[in-house]
Amino acid sequence: MKTISLRLLAVLVSLSLPLAACKKEAPDSPAGDTQAAAGASSSVDAAAAPASPKQAPDATGAKPAPPAKPFDFGTVPEASGTIPPFPYVNYPDKLHEAFQSTTDVPMDRVYVILGDQLHPLEGRVATRTFNHRNAEMSELEVRRNDENAMREMGAVKVNTVGPEDKNIIAAAGGDDYVLRKKMLLVPDLRMSYDVYLVRKGAARHWIAIMTNDSSTSLLAVEEKPFTQTIGYEGGAANAVTATGAPPTAAQPLDIDALPVTTASLPPFPYLAYPPGLHAGFQNTDKANFDAVHVIVGKTLRAVEGKVEQRSFRNRNAGMSQMAVRRNYEAAIKGMGGVKVNAVGPDDKALIAANTNQNVDEYKLRHEKMRVRDQNMSYDSYLVRTPEKNIWLVLMLNESETSLMAVEEKTMQQRVSLVTADTMRKELADKGKIALYINFDTDKATIRPDGKPTVEEIARLLKNDSGLKLAIEGHTDDSGNAARNQALSHQRAEAVVQQLVKDGIDAGRLRVAGHGASRPLADNKDEAGRARNRRVELVRI
């Protein structure tokens, strides 16, 4: 059956329910007392309903009005005919396709006004917008055709107020723009607003008609529950069975107290692209070893290991922001992930602690945290396994999604051991030598693969009893300058302490830490940062 054409005979009919079926008392919340859409989630999306202010007693001391009662969908008679295919109503016959503005996503969350309350809907969502002049129709002709189309479907008008209602605006947090543009999807401030409902068995079909003297927009929603569509890396066999969002870690965060996952994990980078997303629209950046910065609690943590970042346009995947978020949240939950950030990239304290003369806010956000767009949301997750930590970062907005996976690991030693004899020659020729001693990330603990170099320093000093050395620590420019200064000094001190344990007189050694103030290379890439993270021996 074809969708209903707007070229129906003009028949004036009353489509409104009796006010008793729709009218409620002033609300306590926008949708909490109306029947929620099937499959609703607790995760916060761009259109999530803000709480409305509580009513206060008036000057006479009268009590606040009672909460609104749930809408009685039984008051909407079931349609007797066949429901036309989604999105139910066609464009006008004379409207060329070049003038048709259409959106259609299989799953999204929007709002309509039901009675005098905001009501959330989830399901397939489409909009159709056109200019009356391009359709060679007047506003009155379009309106009459819309009314007749609704009558033919058996639709019933279910809103008793419009977007300008003060209680509806209050339910949207007092922001009229967010209400109209983000929640109700009303394109223009001057548009009328009418919501129709068609019931057929357990199914509910919604149409919101918005019009003014120049244009019309129709919002169609086929209400249905959310279904998981994105799987794990590795193919269809790695389906996601979890539902809902991952748990959030208590703050202040203790990483060692988080549970170790028992899930069987998919291959790196764990989270797949959406099915059907053409390879030409998949943007992938990866490195076998790199350093990124992840928000953990309220601080920035440097994480090193295998890194892959996947980005795509939501439109190219045929998905809404809400659907993308729900899919990846469920996938991360199924891996045993826990949300670990308590602030986002816009946090003023975070920015102040991690910017300096070498790192401005742009570099911090785009190069260190790898947030692709200024207005992206940011959620970081940790999956702990017995062998390693896995960090996942989900960043998205209305148009784009970016996923970053980091399999934390130490970099394998790629520099050959510098012997005591080589150190002696460099000190004789240049007065100093740079050594690359491996420490635990963001700590002053010498790793086992760094101890042979320290042993060679001890051998150098034992072979030349008159030699005195300054042990000077250096870092890259990641993170806060004061922290880098302290870390560089602590690492130099750790080397000295180990040398003393090896029998070297502490009076022959001096400790200094220079942070990132004396780089050997540009810090813009990992190769340069690796050169700058060093311990120098300087002849005194």
Steps between C-alpha positions, in 0.01 A plus 500: 500500500634844413549773756208742523519789254435857606268537199191373678159663491471778755276375776481695822499264792568527869799285588550601860428279796268635767707722727427270794709229335806722450495783750713447810610699799832685489790249476773409745710352220486504120441133439543304817127451553409434139557161349862491386598377158584132480866421547579829674847519654638694791791631294502873437463598135483843339118504537479364853214653698602752765306513821247777537486719810272392784189706554492722807183590697339824387457812714176367652678197639330258259679169448676427170301320234537120513737329252372436150334163449627260233344553161223249433579360157171312516326829426653493151286268286682236297525575129275279291684524170846400380784722612692634199875437476732715710526803504125486430453829307641579156636826372258703282475366145641812331800533730820416313736272692766771491281699740435208737697507824495156666664331796439137598680297767401153620537586870496830686345673798280808456223671694142595425241683704241254628208682663686775682813297578829426327509136394809304383482275196750247372495322170536572132495876443457696179443865410369647178522875438404708197417854390136564403595709200704214353196275541268767347279487809382744764536445873123441528503242221791314656335505842168367368676223311696406812180484704336277244805274486482460876129423481558234236755332726272508803736736680394700805642834606646455849670826601306773678782756521786604273875563539434853625326370815693619805476162676633321193792746481568453871504123448779553245709680759369841400685496169256567217765437233591156635131414530414588142817411309641205695201335664189569290688556170300811414695675220354849544382707795181613323372155414176354632532165672255207493570144614301201374499141619392190313450181698493161331514208737804551723667727244502878528567733210558870562486796262578858601396762245669840516412778259512874442421725204805390302592140589390172655691237693371155594655283770415129484588250772440125486531414867708189566758371750872549460691209345877447494648524150875557554713201601854440612806479280536161340175457308142398559600225743603768750153633574423730792264344754524761777247782533516841660794722591816395688521574873674819615796473734480667838710812547773559603606221271716207607586308184631199692162468675306465173385148414700283261284391209404137453365556148651338193633803315487554123819581306650849507362769449199320649213720371393459137387765256121509445381232257446634151741792542693508174877468533534835324331668796714328766776722637763296686824613669714241674846442644660192645637719780408856590410723793155655548340681791177378658287676759490282811298642786577872486857469373676423175687170479768421244441152356746321274445197285325382186260771380222512243248778444194444280279786381196527276209725414177383661307577183724272294425220746125572481489546878405769748724621781276321750516168315879516466542578869266222614674245278853577617401537865347152495809359325734654757282374783518150352880518514490583870581869450454763770458873435793678667488870409331745735556809281528574130754682280332835578569478874681818601712336768607225258597756236693715748695201632605377155576813297820704495706712264556196278155342522194720442139391533473406131806274516380348825161410356585402144853358521526355849139391569420460127153653521409566139235768550442774759142404585548124533393319814777306676480173693804291597479138608743251648490124446738327743631156415747287696770587246434860396282811507281582202386861462202593281391857429164579336462849353200609296264777401198526270704453184814301585629216720857423603617190689847459645639172631830469686648167603738619768845346488862590546708574192742224416864601539624602156823674601807282546666505841743789547812356662721664761775539240266689264392726786866574584581601142189728468577670829858556391398644163181692585483520876158329507300210362125437464378163622156344452406321818151355506274605789138410573260746331469823700709348783861497620521121523780355287369212292696174486613572143648832620720354774782374272569860396522609864739212565723631218502846663615338825776314314610829340530667841681203655753500216578871554503584870557869432195543277209705632167520315182704497204270435242717319146394420300626200139442382291579195240780518202274576290622789564767758837678506531483879425129495761444227757692702433289808494173303831571328665568837347185654628285215851641530483438874390139437811444287722647773340282766564190290862603444548546875356150554759378248781641717556849356572781748204745499751788531610437140145550369274802456130493410314741270164500325423724202151381400426581135708819493794354303360291214724324250219464244153632414229363729242489219535124444587193706847468349588848619343452840692174545831680434413763758421249776856435614757504779823688429836442662694827524866511609550729800 
